[in-house]
Amino acid sequence: MRAVCKYLVFLFFFSFQGMQTSLAQLSKQQQIDSLRAGLTADSAHLYRYKKVKFLLAIDTRNSFIHTDKKIAVNVNGFQIGMVYKDHHNIALGFYSVLNTQTKQIQGDNQKKVNINLKIGYATLFYEYIFLDTKRWEIGIPIEIGHGNYHTTETDSAGKPVKGFADTTQKSISLLGVGLDATFKVWNWLGLNAMGGYRLASGGNLNGVNFNGVFYSVGLHIYFGELYRMYRLGIKRRLYRNQVEKINKK
């Protein structure tokens, strides 16, 4: 009888230890499941649909202007605004053009002068995205702008040339319409091509004409997607670290 009692106590002890181990394991799994549910909720929150999104874009274009000849110029700027319902981009744009041409003085083969052109203008920008798929984004951009331009003539030493009619802060207004297409390589990076035509008024002094085509080919970086990927990456690292701590207990 005493042997039977010892056996029952022995059996109860190991059964109780097994139950404690199972409960401990279950507790760990519950904690991990809770962390996983939290990560899923955070991911859904980061990638939730937003009616209004922040827009920030670096806008570098190539264009042409006409002086005594047709010349190519670089238009550098940026846009800041918002994306409304994924199909309407509304922004303010700020742009500048710096260009220098070397001109030979007629009747003097030894003398050359530099024609320096500076343009600065701001635009109200709107683009309607009529196609938005996993791989393609195509829209029609329209912009209305106003600013000024300034031309100076300097010699080889950089000194102003006498007799040149300086167009100090001559105002200019612009209207541009085009087509903008992006092929999305990844959700955060695309290959972009844009082209259109710009009409301008106020740019005829000294033979400067700003009417002409503009185009650009380059990369389109979706900074919003990069931000969400960065935030989600941090949350995933925290999740892995917490799971490791739970499993080491």
N, C-alpha and C positions, 0 to 999 in steps of 0.2 A: 504493500500500500504506500509506503514511504517512497519507493522508487517511482511509482505512478505519479505521485504528487510532484516529485522533482521533475519528471518528464513534462508534466503539464505546465509547471512554472517556466521551464526552459522553452517550451513551445510558445507560451504566451509572450515571453520576453522578446524572442526573435520576431514574432508576428507584430508586436508593438513597434519594434525598431523598423521593420519593413514598412509599416503604415506611416511612421514619421518620415521616412525617406521618400515615400510616394507623395506625401503631402508637401514636403519641401520642394520636390521636383515640380509638382503641380503649381506651387506658388511661383517658382521661377518662370514657368511657361506662361502663367497668367501675366506676370510683369512684362515679359517679352511681347506677348500679344497686345498688351496695353500700349507699349512703346510703338509697335508696328501700326496700330490703329491711329495713334497720334501723328506718325509720319505720313500716313495716307491722307489724313485730314489736312495737314500742313501743305502737302503737295497739291491737293485739290483747291486749297485756298489761294496758293500762289498762282495757279493756272486757271483761276476762275474767270468767267467772262466779265469784262468791264466795259461799260458803255463809253467811258471817257478814259483815254490813256495819254500819257505824256509823250511828246514828240520832240526829239533833238536829233538833227541831222547835219552832217558836214556836206556842203554842196560845192563841188569843184567842177566847173564846166569849161569847155572850149568854145570860142565864138569868133566872129569876124566883125571888124569895123572898117570903115572906108575913110581914108584921108586922101592923099593923092594916088593911093593904090589900096587894094584890098589886103588887109593884114590880119593875121591870126593873133588872138589874145587869150589869156587865161582869166577866167572869172572865178574868184575865190570867195567863199562865204559860208554861212551856216543858217539854219532855220530852227526856230523854237516855237512850239505851239502844242496842239493836241490832235489826237485821232478820235473821231466820234463814230461809234458803232462800226468800227473796223473798215469803213468805206469812205470816210470823209477826213482828209488831212487839212487842217487849218493852222496856218503858222505865219509868223513874221520872219522875213529873211533879211540878212544884212550882207552886202557884197562890196567887193573892191576890185578894181582893175589897175594894174601898173604896167605901162608899156613904154619902151624907149626905141625910137628909130634913128638911124644915122642917115643924114641927108647930105648929098654933095652940093656944094655951092656952085651954081652955074657960072662958067667963065673963070673959075679958080679951082684947078685940079688938086691943089694942095690943101684946100680948106673944107672941113666938114663940120656940120653942126648936129646936135642931138635934139630931137623932138620928144619931149617927155609928156606923157599923158597919164593923168590920175583921175580915176572915176570912183565915186562912192555913192551908193544908193541903198534904200530900204524898200522892201516889197511886202505887200499883203498877198499871201500865197494860199491857193486852194487847189486840192487835187481830189477828184472823184475816182475811187478804185472800183471799176466795173467788173473786174475779174480777180478773184482771190481764192486760189486753190492751195493744195499742199505744196505744189511746185512753182506756181506762177502767180505773179501780182502785176496787173496792168492797169494803168490809170491815165487820166487826162489832167495835166497840171495847167493852171491858169494863174498868172501873177500880174499885179499892177504895182508899179514902183515909182519912186521919185527920189531924186538926189542931185548931185552936181558933178561937174568935171572941170579939170584945170589943166591947161596945156602951157608948157614953157619951152623955150628954145635956149640951149646952152652950147658953148663951144667945147672944144676938147679938154679944156681946163676946168669945165663945170661952171663957168661964169655966164650970166644971162647975156643973150645977144640983143644988142640995141635995135630998136625999130620993130621988134616982134610984138604983135598985138596980143597981150596976155589975156586969156579968157578967165580971169579970176572968179571962181565959184559960179560958173555958168550953170544954170539949172537945167535939168533934164527929166522927162517923164517917160516911162516905159510900159509897154503891154506885151506880154509873152504868152504863147499857147504852144503846147507840145504833146508828146506821147511818151510815157514813162513805163518801161517794162523791166521786171526783175525775175530771174530764174533762181529759185531757192535751192541752193546746194544742201544746206542744213537749215534747221529752223532759226538759226541765228545769223546765217551768212548767205548772201545772194550775189549773183552776177547781174549788174544793172546796165541798161542802155537807155539813154534819153535823147530826144531830139525835138526841135521846134523852131519857131520863128519869133523874132522880137521886133516890134515897132517902137520907134522912139521919136519924141518931139523935142525941139530945143537944142539939137546938136548939129547945127550947120555952120557955126562960126569957125573960121579958119579951115573950112572944108572938111570938118569932122562929121561923119554920118554914122549913127549907131544902129541903123536898121540892118538886120541880117539874121542868119540862122545861128542857133546854138546847139551844142551836142555834148554828150559826155558818155564815157564807157568806163566802168570801174566796179568796185565792190560795194555792196549795200550791207552794212552791219546793223543788225537789229539789237540795239543796246538793251531794250526791255527784256528780250529773251536771254541775253547774257546775264542780266541782273537776276532773273528768276533761276537760271541754272546755278549761279553762284550761291544764292540763298538756299536752294534745295541741296546743293552739295554740302554746305555747312550742317544742315539738319541731318543728312545721311551719315556724316562723320560722327555727330553726337549720338545718333541711334546705335551705330556700331560700337562705339566706346561704352555706352551704357549696357548693351547686351553682353559685352565681354566682362564687365564688372559683375553682372548678375551671375554669369556662368562660373566665375571664379569663387563665388561664395560657397 
